[in-house]
Amino acid sequence: QQQVKQSPQSLIVQKGGISIINCAYENTAFDYFPWYQQFPGKGPALLIAIRPDVSEKKEGRFTISFNKSAKQFSLHIMDSQPGDSATYFCAASMDDYKLSFGAGTTVTVRA
Amino acid sequence: DTEVTQTPKHLVMGMTNKKSLKCEQHMGHRAMYWYKQKAKKPPELMFVYSYEKLSINESVPSRFSPECPNSSLLNLHLHALQPEDSALYLCASSQRLAGGWDNEQFFGPGTRLTVL
């Protein structure tokens, strides 16, 4: 039973465009929402994370938007670059070690 | 140094072989994790060690046997594996066995395991 639903499964965006990945959760006890970026042949790396008391967090070209009432959060990649081509996983946890991952989104940025 | 290293990078083994995967971190982290990741899927937690003691076993078959010889090293011993065990095996570490905020899990690059 997947606790975090992620969409789309894959997306293709032109260089300079905006990539948007959406995640939804049911468990209101979740209080930590990280996004991981994984390149082929590498392990996942933490990209950006947010707490539910914050509606938006921006780090460079990456922004998380959080809607607590809708139990949804999303990752926006602005000015997408070919180097952003990777698989992105959203996740959630309840103040413990266990990360509930979304299914993943493969992003391809075309030059 | 915020790096988790894993060896070997690739491993091919037969179903009757015994092999081991190795993970090392020098960040002073006291929690270490083994994950299994199938192609195009998210990582699945297998084991968690806290202060060199096994804290969590996510109902993993006994053909996978973890070991934590010291605070920097984590091994995964493999025996009598099945072809469906072929996957990317990831090691991760964090400061402590607790929630994610200010306790990021750092992942290694993984070992790509193929069972013939």
Interface residues (C-beta under 8 A of the other chain):
Chain A: D31 Y32 P34 G41 K42 G43 P44 A45 L46 A49 R51 T87 F89 A91 S93 M94 D95 D96 Y97 K98 L99 F101 G102 A103 G104 T106
Chain B: V4 A31 Y33 K40 K41 P42 P43 L45 V48 I56 L90 A92 S94 L97 A98 G99 G100 W101 E104 Q105 F106 F107 G108 P109 G110 R112
